[in-house]
Amino acid sequence: MTNSLLTCTPGFEQTTYLSIRYQTTSNSEVSNARIFADLKVGEETRFLNYFFGILPAASDLSRVLTLDNFPLSWTCGEEVSLNNPLLSWTTSGSADLSEDYACNSYPTAQCQFQSNIVVDAPLAVQFDYFYSCPENGETPVTFSSTTNGGRGPYQYNWTFTNASLSDFTEPDPVLNFYGRGTATLTVTDANGTVNTYHADLDIPTAIDFDPEIIHQTEEDSPNGSITLEMNTLSALSFSWIGPNGFVSDEQNIYGLSEGTYVLTITDAFGCSEVMDFEIFYFITLPLLRDDLNASLKENNQAVKLTWSRNSGIGTGYFKVERALQNTDAFTVVGQLPVTEWNTETLNYHFADSSLSKFDRIIYYRIKFVPEFGKSTYTSTIKVDIPLVQSDKKWSAFPNPFEDKVRLKYFGNALPLGELIKIKIYSPSMTYTNQFVTKENHVDLGTIVSSAPKGLLIVEINYLDKVEIVKVLKK
């Protein structure tokens, strides 16, 4: 007796059929063939009394008979056995013995008694797993193979993701997971049948979050807070205790005075982590004096900034911020660390040497970022970079002009590829363009064609120099 299913999914219920393979020594068919047996499926036993009728001869090759009229409701993983089987038949077909018969009431006939037959159940690969709560960011997990069916012995091949092991060849591995992961078990039985079971593991993971602590700065109205940006997605519960009988079950807590706050976070698996946070009390002092000053250095190519901070101010760092032309967008151009508490007024300075030769109006401010508490800014100051004109090297032709005008350079040859920036001013317009030198002249025809009539000021920035040329449009 065999079963055509080689593998199955554990717990899956389906309708199956029994088949019998037989071979005879005679070239003649037999009649009134019937099988009696105790059929056991899992823990349930039922009596089998099945009439085949005529069995064709099978002396030249074996034949398979399927009990088509005897379907079995079978759940993957249940063992099937045929106990006390008895096959009976007659050599003559003169009688019709197709009606049901009880044991021992079959007429005199040929018979064959077979020992108990256990069907090789389909190979059902499965496993259980058991987890512990995370320790030091890792979750211990124990696996236990519950594979059944097929024919032993089994060969095991485990693969894992996000774990301390990537593969394993024993039935019951133990390993640590660094977060949510997967486990896949592939089993090969003694017949060479292969089946696989995969699971996305539902296990607790380390609770991950980023805290932001704001310390108390007001004595009469505590304003400290602890907020948590959670990186763990599972459902969590929070339990806070703190000074003066403080308790809360919220994720974020506010209005805190100085002291130690202890948080217990519990996940959906019942795993907990306990941690504590310290709120300090800082007296609010003016961090920076409003004395930011600037001076031009290095032939107007650098700006030196000076400022000071009050005594009794803690550690942190200064950020030097700069904006060009207007105060809409400040960027950081330098940073100075403040590594010690000071007991007296201290002075600081910074040189901004990253200026462009085209920058004319610059704004600066200093931001103090303390280790604890809120950041503070100085006032914003404005620095005007004056034009430093070079010797006259440029002329405009024709001048005055009606439609087109050309700038021509009379100095030494300009380097090829040099960037020249042109600004044209009038009472009603300002136009800026830039060119890469190819010859010793610049054609302004397309630039000035839409300019109003009258005096135009042309500013030429080149080779770290600035020159002004006045032209008249008729």
C-alpha positions as CSV (number, residue, x, y, z in Angstrom):
1,M,0.0,0.0,0.0
2,T,1.4,3.5,-0.9
3,N,0.2,7.1,-0.9
4,S,0.8,9.4,-3.8
5,L,1.5,12.4,-1.5
6,L,5.2,12.8,-0.8
7,T,5.0,16.1,1.2
8,C,2.3,18.1,2.9
9,T,1.8,21.2,5.0
10,P,1.3,20.5,8.7
11,G,-2.3,20.8,9.8
12,F,-3.7,21.0,6.3
13,E,-6.8,18.8,5.9
14,Q,-7.6,17.2,2.6
15,T,-9.4,14.2,1.0
16,T,-7.1,11.3,0.1
17,Y,-7.5,7.7,-1.2
18,L,-5.8,4.4,-0.5
19,S,-4.1,2.5,-3.2
20,I,-3.0,-1.2,-3.3
21,R,-0.2,-2.5,-5.5
22,Y,-0.4,-6.2,-6.3
23,Q,1.2,-8.9,-8.5
24,T,0.0,-12.5,-9.1
25,T,1.6,-15.8,-10.3
26,S,-1.4,-16.7,-12.5
27,N,-2.2,-15.4,-15.9
28,S,-5.9,-15.5,-15.0
29,E,-8.0,-12.8,-13.5
30,V,-9.9,-13.4,-10.2
31,S,-13.4,-12.5,-9.2
32,N,-15.2,-11.1,-6.2
33,A,-12.1,-9.7,-4.7
34,R,-12.6,-8.0,-1.4
35,I,-10.4,-6.6,1.4
36,F,-11.0,-6.6,5.1
37,A,-8.9,-4.5,7.5
38,D,-8.8,-2.2,10.5
39,L,-7.9,1.2,9.0
40,K,-6.3,3.6,11.5
41,V,-5.9,7.3,10.7
42,G,-4.3,9.2,13.5
43,E,-6.1,8.1,16.7
44,E,-9.3,7.0,14.9
45,T,-9.9,3.4,13.7
46,R,-12.6,2.2,11.4
47,F,-13.3,-1.2,9.8
48,L,-12.6,-1.5,6.1
49,N,-14.8,-3.9,4.0
50,Y,-14.2,-3.0,0.4
51,F,-15.3,-4.9,-2.7
52,F,-13.1,-4.7,-5.8
53,G,-14.9,-7.2,-8.0
54,I,-12.7,-8.5,-10.8
55,L,-8.9,-8.2,-10.4
56,P,-7.0,-8.4,-13.7
57,A,-4.1,-10.8,-13.9
58,A,-0.7,-9.2,-12.9
59,S,1.8,-11.9,-13.6
60,D,3.8,-9.8,-16.1
61,L,3.8,-6.6,-14.1
62,S,2.4,-5.2,-10.9
63,R,-0.8,-3.3,-10.9
64,V,-2.3,-0.5,-8.7
65,L,-5.8,-0.5,-7.4
66,T,-7.2,2.7,-5.9
67,L,-10.2,2.6,-3.5
68,D,-12.0,5.3,-5.4
69,N,-15.3,4.8,-3.4
70,F,-13.5,5.0,-0.1
71,P,-12.3,8.7,0.4
72,L,-10.4,9.5,3.6
73,S,-10.5,12.9,5.4
74,W,-6.9,13.2,6.4
75,T,-4.9,15.9,8.2
76,C,-1.2,16.3,7.4
77,G,0.8,14.8,10.1
78,E,-1.5,11.9,11.0
79,E,-0.1,8.4,10.5
80,V,-2.1,5.9,8.5
81,S,-1.9,2.1,9.0
82,L,-3.8,-0.9,7.7
83,N,-4.0,-3.5,10.5
84,N,-5.0,-7.2,10.1
85,P,-5.5,-6.9,6.3
86,L,-7.2,-9.9,4.6
87,L,-7.7,-10.1,0.9
88,S,-10.3,-12.7,-0.4
89,W,-11.3,-13.7,-4.0
90,T,-12.9,-16.5,-6.0
91,T,-11.4,-18.2,-9.0
92,S,-14.8,-18.3,-10.6
93,G,-17.1,-15.4,-11.4
94,S,-20.3,-17.5,-11.4
95,A,-21.5,-15.9,-8.1
96,D,-22.1,-12.3,-7.4
97,L,-20.6,-11.5,-4.0
98,S,-20.7,-7.7,-4.2
99,E,-23.1,-7.3,-1.2
100,D,-21.4,-6.3,2.0
101,Y,-20.2,-9.1,4.2
102,A,-19.1,-9.3,7.8
103,C,-15.9,-11.0,8.9
104,N,-15.9,-14.8,8.6
105,S,-19.0,-14.9,6.4
106,Y,-17.3,-14.9,3.1
107,P,-17.9,-18.2,1.2
108,T,-15.1,-20.7,0.7
109,A,-12.6,-19.0,-1.5
110,Q,-8.9,-18.1,-1.9
111,C,-7.5,-15.6,0.6
112,Q,-4.3,-14.1,1.7
113,F,-3.5,-12.7,5.1
114,Q,-1.0,-9.8,5.2
115,S,0.8,-8.4,8.2
116,N,0.0,-4.9,9.3
117,I,0.9,-2.2,6.8
118,V,2.0,1.3,7.9
119,V,1.8,3.9,5.2
120,D,4.7,6.3,4.9
121,A,2.9,9.5,5.8
122,P,3.8,12.5,3.6
123,L,6.8,14.4,4.9
124,A,5.4,17.1,7.0
125,V,8.2,19.6,8.0
126,Q,7.4,21.9,10.9
127,F,9.0,23.3,14.0
128,D,8.1,25.1,17.3
129,Y,10.1,28.0,18.7
130,F,10.4,29.5,22.2
131,Y,11.8,32.9,23.1
132,S,13.2,34.7,26.1
133,C,13.1,38.4,26.7
134,P,15.9,40.4,25.0
135,E,19.2,40.7,26.8
136,N,21.8,43.3,25.7
137,G,19.9,43.9,22.5
138,E,19.6,40.2,21.5
139,T,16.7,37.8,21.8
140,P,17.5,34.1,22.7
141,V,15.3,31.7,20.7
142,T,15.1,27.9,21.0
143,F,13.8,25.9,18.0
144,S,12.4,22.4,18.2
145,S,11.7,20.4,15.0
146,T,8.3,18.6,15.1
147,T,8.8,17.1,11.6
148,N,7.0,13.8,10.9
149,G,6.1,11.5,8.1
150,G,8.4,10.4,5.3
151,R,11.1,7.8,6.2
152,G,13.8,8.4,8.8
153,P,16.4,9.3,9.5
154,Y,16.1,12.9,8.5
155,Q,18.7,15.4,7.3
156,Y,18.1,19.0,8.7
157,N,19.1,22.2,7.0
158,W,18.2,25.4,8.9
159,T,18.8,28.9,7.6
160,F,18.2,32.2,9.6
161,T,18.2,35.9,9.0
162,N,19.2,38.6,11.4
163,A,20.6,36.1,13.9
164,S,23.9,34.9,15.4
165,L,23.8,31.8,13.2
166,S,23.0,31.8,9.4
167,D,22.7,28.0,9.1
168,F,22.5,24.8,11.3
169,T,22.2,21.1,10.6
170,E,20.9,19.7,13.9
171,P,17.1,19.3,14.8
172,D,17.0,21.8,17.7
173,P,19.2,24.9,17.4
174,V,19.5,27.6,20.0
175,L,20.6,31.1,18.9
176,N,20.2,34.8,19.4
177,F,18.3,37.2,17.1
178,Y,19.3,40.9,16.8
179,G,15.7,41.9,16.0
180,R,12.8,40.4,14.0
181,G,14.1,37.7,11.7
182,T,13.1,34.5,9.8
183,A,13.8,30.8,10.2
184,T,13.5,28.2,7.4
185,L,13.9,24.4,7.9
186,T,14.5,22.1,5.0
187,V,14.3,18.3,5.7
188,T,15.4,15.5,3.5
189,D,14.2,12.0,4.5
190,A,15.8,8.6,3.8
191,N,13.8,8.3,0.5
192,G,15.3,11.6,-0.8
193,T,12.0,13.4,-0.3
194,V,12.5,17.1,0.5
195,N,10.1,19.5,2.2
196,T,10.5,23.0,3.7
197,Y,8.8,25.1,6.4
198,H,9.3,28.8,6.8
199,A,8.3,31.2,9.6
200,D,8.6,35.0,10.1
201,L,9.4,35.0,13.8
202,D,7.0,36.8,16.2
203,I,9.5,37.5,19.0
204,P,10.2,40.4,21.3
205,T,13.0,42.8,20.3
206,A,15.1,45.3,22.1
207,I,13.2,48.5,22.8
208,D,14.9,51.2,20.8
209,F,14.2,55.0,21.2
210,D,15.9,58.4,21.1
211,P,15.3,60.5,24.2
212,E,15.3,64.3,24.3
213,I,15.8,65.9,27.7
214,I,15.1,69.5,28.5
215,H,16.3,70.5,32.0
216,Q,14.5,72.8,34.5
217,T,15.3,76.5,34.2
218,E,12.4,78.0,36.1
219,E,12.2,77.6,39.9
220,D,8.5,78.5,40.5
221,S,7.2,76.8,37.3
222,P,9.2,73.7,36.5
223,N,9.6,73.4,32.7
224,G,11.8,70.3,32.3
225,S,10.6,67.5,30.0
226,I,11.5,64.1,28.7
227,T,10.3,63.0,25.2
228,L,10.9,59.7,23.5
229,E,11.1,59.2,19.8
230,M,10.3,55.5,19.5
231,N,12.1,53.3,16.9
232,T,10.3,50.2,18.1
233,L,7.0,49.7,16.2
234,S,5.3,47.2,18.5
235,A,2.7,48.2,21.1
236,L,4.3,49.5,24.3
237,S,3.1,50.6,27.7
238,F,4.9,53.2,29.8
239,S,5.2,53.7,33.6
240,W,7.1,56.7,35.1
241,I,7.9,57.4,38.7
242,G,9.8,60.5,39.8
243,P,10.4,62.9,42.7
244,N,7.6,64.3,44.9
245,G,5.3,61.4,44.1
246,F,5.4,61.9,40.3
247,V,3.7,59.1,38.3
248,S,2.6,58.9,34.7
249,D,1.7,56.3,32.1
250,E,2.3,58.6,29.1
251,Q,5.1,58.2,26.6
252,N,6.3,61.8,27.0
253,I,6.3,63.8,30.3
254,Y,6.4,67.5,30.8
255,G,6.5,70.2,33.6
256,L,9.3,68.4,35.4
257,S,11.4,69.6,38.3
258,E,15.0,68.4,39.0
259,G,15.4,64.8,40.1
260,T,15.6,61.2,38.8
261,Y,12.8,59.8,36.7
262,V,12.6,56.0,36.3
263,L,10.8,54.6,33.3
264,T,9.6,51.0,32.8
265,I,8.6,50.1,29.2
266,T,6.7,46.9,28.7
267,D,6.1,45.4,25.2
268,A,3.2,43.2,24.0
269,F,5.2,40.0,25.0
270,G,5.4,41.1,28.6
271,C,9.1,41.9,28.4
272,S,10.2,45.0,30.2
273,E,13.1,47.4,30.3
274,V,13.9,49.8,33.1
275,M,15.9,53.0,32.7
276,D,16.4,56.3,34.5
277,F,16.8,59.9,33.4
278,E,18.2,62.8,35.3
279,I,16.7,66.3,35.2
280,F,19.0,69.1,36.3
281,Y,18.1,72.6,37.4
282,F,20.0,75.4,35.7
283,I,19.5,79.1,36.6
284,T,18.8,81.0,33.4
285,L,21.6,83.5,32.8
286,P,22.3,85.7,29.7
287,L,24.8,83.4,27.9
288,L,26.3,85.9,25.5
289,R,27.0,89.5,25.8
290,D,25.6,91.6,23.0
291,D,29.0,92.8,21.9
292,L,29.7,91.1,18.5
293,N,32.0,93.2,16.4
294,A,33.6,92.8,13.0
295,S,36.6,94.3,11.2
296,L,38.1,93.8,7.7
297,K,41.4,92.1,7.4
298,E,43.8,91.0,4.6
299,N,43.0,93.7,2.0
300,N,39.3,93.2,2.6
301,Q,39.4,89.5,1.9
302,A,38.7,88.3,5.5
303,V,36.4,89.4,8.3
304,K,37.5,89.1,11.9
305,L,34.7,88.7,14.5
306,T,35.1,89.2,18.3
307,W,32.5,88.5,21.1
308,S,32.4,87.5,24.7
309,R,30.3,85.4,27.1
310,N,29.4,86.0,30.8
311,S,30.9,84.2,33.7
312,G,29.3,81.1,35.2
313,I,28.3,79.7,31.8
314,G,28.7,75.9,31.2
315,T,30.2,73.9,28.4
316,G,28.9,73.7,24.8
317,Y,30.0,75.3,21.5
318,F,29.7,78.4,19.4
319,K,28.5,78.4,15.9
320,V,29.5,81.3,13.6
321,E,26.7,81.9,11.1
322,R,26.8,84.0,7.9
323,A,24.2,85.3,5.4
324,L,24.9,87.1,2.1
325,Q,23.0,90.1,0.8
326,N,20.1,89.7,3.3
327,T,19.2,87.8,6.5
328,D,16.9,85.2,4.9
329,A,19.3,82.3,5.0
330,F,22.1,81.9,7.5
331,T,24.7,79.1,7.1
332,V,27.4,77.9,9.5
333,V,30.9,78.9,8.5
334,G,32.8,78.0,11.7
335,Q,32.5,76.3,15.1
336,L,34.4,76.8,18.4
337,P,34.2,74.4,21.3
338,V,33.5,75.5,24.9
339,T,35.0,72.7,27.0
340,E,35.2,74.2,30.5
341,W,33.0,76.2,32.9
342,N,34.2,79.8,33.2
343,T,34.3,81.9,36.3
344,E,35.0,85.2,34.5
345,T,34.1,86.9,31.3
346,L,35.9,85.3,28.4
347,N,36.5,86.8,24.9
348,Y,36.5,84.9,21.6
349,H,37.4,85.6,18.0
350,F,37.0,84.0,14.6
351,A,38.4,85.0,11.2
352,D,36.1,84.3,8.2
353,S,38.5,83.9,5.2
354,S,36.1,82.1,2.9
355,L,34.7,85.2,1.3
356,S,34.0,85.4,-2.4
357,K,35.5,88.2,-4.3
358,F,31.9,89.1,-5.4
359,D,30.5,89.4,-1.8
360,R,29.7,93.0,-0.9
361,I,27.1,92.8,2.0
362,I,27.5,90.1,4.7
363,Y,25.6,89.5,7.9
364,Y,27.0,87.6,10.9
365,R,25.6,86.3,14.2
366,I,27.0,83.9,16.9
367,K,24.9,81.0,18.3
368,F,25.9,79.5,21.6
369,V,24.7,75.9,22.0
370,P,25.0,74.8,25.6
371,E,25.4,71.2,26.8
372,F,22.2,71.7,28.8
373,G,19.4,74.2,28.0
374,K,18.4,76.3,25.1
375,S,20.6,78.0,22.5
376,T,21.2,81.7,22.5
377,Y,22.0,84.1,19.7
378,T,23.9,87.4,19.6
379,S,22.4,90.3,17.6
380,T,23.1,90.2,13.9
381,I,25.6,92.7,12.5
382,K,26.1,93.9,9.0
383,V,29.5,94.1,7.2
384,D,29.9,96.1,4.0
385,I,32.9,95.1,1.8
386,P,34.0,98.1,-0.1
387,L,35.1,98.0,-3.7
388,V,38.9,98.2,-4.3
389,Q,39.3,99.4,-7.8
390,S,42.3,98.4,-9.9
391,D,44.2,100.5,-12.3
392,K,42.2,101.3,-15.4
393,K,42.5,98.3,-17.8
394,W,39.1,98.3,-19.4
395,S,37.4,100.7,-21.8
396,A,34.0,100.7,-23.5
397,F,33.6,101.2,-27.3
398,P,31.6,103.0,-28.6
399,N,30.8,105.3,-25.8
400,P,28.2,106.9,-26.0
401,F,26.4,104.1,-27.8
402,E,22.9,103.5,-29.2
403,D,22.5,99.7,-29.4
404,K,25.7,97.8,-28.8
405,V,28.7,98.3,-26.7
406,R,31.9,96.3,-26.2
407,L,34.3,96.1,-23.2
408,K,38.0,95.8,-24.2
409,Y,40.9,94.9,-22.0
410,F,44.2,96.8,-22.5
411,G,46.3,95.1,-19.8
412,N,48.4,92.0,-20.1
413,A,46.7,89.1,-21.7
414,L,43.9,87.6,-19.7
415,P,44.3,83.9,-18.8
416,L,42.0,81.7,-20.9
417,G,39.1,80.3,-18.8
418,E,39.2,83.1,-16.3
419,L,35.8,83.9,-14.8
420,I,34.7,87.5,-15.3
421,K,31.6,88.8,-13.5
422,I,29.8,91.8,-14.9
423,K,27.3,94.0,-13.0
424,I,25.4,96.8,-14.8
425,Y,23.6,99.4,-12.7
426,S,21.1,102.2,-13.6
427,P,18.5,104.0,-11.5
428,S,15.8,101.5,-12.7
429,M,17.7,98.2,-13.1
430,T,20.5,95.9,-12.0
431,Y,21.8,93.2,-14.3
432,T,24.4,90.5,-13.5
433,N,26.1,88.1,-15.8
434,Q,29.4,86.2,-16.0
435,F,31.7,85.1,-18.8
436,V,34.7,82.8,-19.3
437,T,37.5,84.6,-21.1
438,K,38.3,83.6,-24.6
439,E,39.6,86.9,-26.0
440,N,40.5,90.3,-24.4
441,H,37.0,91.7,-24.9
442,V,33.4,91.2,-23.8
443,D,30.4,92.0,-26.0
444,L,27.6,93.6,-23.9
445,G,25.2,94.0,-26.9
446,T,22.6,91.6,-25.6
447,I,22.9,92.8,-22.1
448,V,22.4,96.5,-22.6
449,S,19.9,96.3,-25.5
450,S,17.0,96.5,-23.0
451,A,18.6,99.0,-20.7
452,P,17.1,102.5,-20.4
453,K,18.7,105.5,-22.0
454,G,21.1,107.4,-19.8
455,L,24.2,106.7,-17.7
456,L,25.0,103.0,-16.9
457,I,27.6,101.9,-14.4
458,V,29.5,98.7,-15.4
459,E,31.3,96.9,-12.6
460,I,33.9,94.4,-13.8
461,N,35.2,91.7,-11.4
462,Y,38.2,89.8,-12.6
463,L,41.5,88.4,-11.4
464,D,40.5,89.3,-7.7
465,K,40.2,92.9,-9.0
466,V,37.3,95.3,-9.5
467,E,37.0,98.1,-12.1
468,I,34.2,100.5,-12.8
469,V,33.4,101.8,-16.3
470,K,30.8,104.4,-17.1
471,V,28.9,104.2,-20.4
472,L,26.2,106.4,-21.9
473,K,23.3,105.0,-23.9
474,K,21.7,107.5,-26.3
